[in-house]
Amino acid sequence: MKVIIKRAILVLAGLLFILSGFLKALDSQSFFVLINSYGLHWAGYSAPVICGIEIILGLCLILNIKPVTTSLITGLVTILFTIAFTYAYFFKGVEDCGCMGSFKFFKIPPYISFIRNILIITGCFWIWKFTNDKEPVISYWKKWTVCIIGGLSLCLSGYSLSANIISKNDVHIGDQVNINALHLFDDKISKGICCVFLFNADCNHCWNVTENVKSIKNIPKLQNVIGIVLHGDTTEYMKEMKPNFPVYKYPTNELTDIFGEVPVLLLLKDGKVEMIFNLENIPCGQMLKRISFP
């Protein structure tokens, strides 16, 4: 019975780690952004490594490679993940642990994430503490399987950090953008009526409509106006255009794939898209006030 329980824990934990690592590896950009939203900006570039480690640990668990040692490492890694998510949940308001990547159909409530992690930690430490089986000899095919798949997963996750593999849906009116593409700026756009100006620093159209965006800042009912630059050095733009709104650099290419051409102006209410303006259709403050604040 003890052997069956041990094997079940190894297989279930291994499958969860492989699935988690693979889904994140397909979209490391979103995982990078999520780590930043945790407040762990220094750890963002470790996203591909985390994906690879999860897949390697999952394979070792399923293939019964040094199960006692691997269970201990898996338990410790899960503790670190749980501590990071606990901090993000209680201090940053992040409800998505990101364990299953950016795929909406894999989203799970925070309490389920905590329960799952506690079960994994408990099972792994049970194997480490109470199983005295001799570590099995590792077959060469198992070593090669872990090395090859682990290496490929690192390459995949590294590539998806610099280029989009998963085609993301466009943002539409009614979408809650502050919980996905723009959750890095949740504290600035999640409450009240806000405008988000998406642009490239080297785009002539973006420069042309900046004066309109600056005039929008003067609408009394607006809680906030922010600019998010997707590409280009902002030095000259800031010097010449002197925007009266804060400008932030988005850390990956994710928004370019989502929104396509810039400039784009989003009018948000409590983080939900109310209106979308593209290219030369971006209104001045007086026009936007007339349209949206009668």
C-alpha angles and dihedrals in degrees: 000000000000090000091051093050091048093050092047091052092049094049097044094045090044093052091049092050093047093048092046094048094045095049091049091045089059090060111022090158092067091044089050090053092047092053088052090051088055086064091248096119093157090059098053096098091053089072095102091046092051090052091051094047091052092052093046092049091047092052092048091052095049094043091048093239108168089329097188094051093040091050091053092051091045091051092050092047090050090051090054091049091049093050091050092049092045090055092046093047098049101032105028101031093237111155099176112080089195092223092134098040126241097315109125095210089061095052112125132186117262094248090056089051091053093046092048092050092048090052092049092048092047094047094046094049091046089058092046095047106035108031115083098178117141112257107257121240110262114239118225092238090057092051092049092046092055093044095048098042092040091051093047091049091053090051092047094049092044091051093047089054091063100031134031115251097168115062107226126212121253118256112255135192109281095030118132097231098174091072097053129014096015102032090119086073097041093124090057102043108024096088132053127346114326140166125220118198113200115195149142118246092224097047117112093204089053091053091048095056096041092092088056091052091048090055090050088063088071096063103115097215094055114103095196146353120200134176123217117196115206101185140009140039110294096203097098093036093055092045097049103032098036095202115210090213128072116264122210130189115232108227099220142026093256097108092050090061093046101046102027111196123032151248098065127167119200122197108205134188114196089339095309122118111249100167138003123206122189136196114324092358092079104121130222120246095266093051094046090049090053093047101042107019106045 
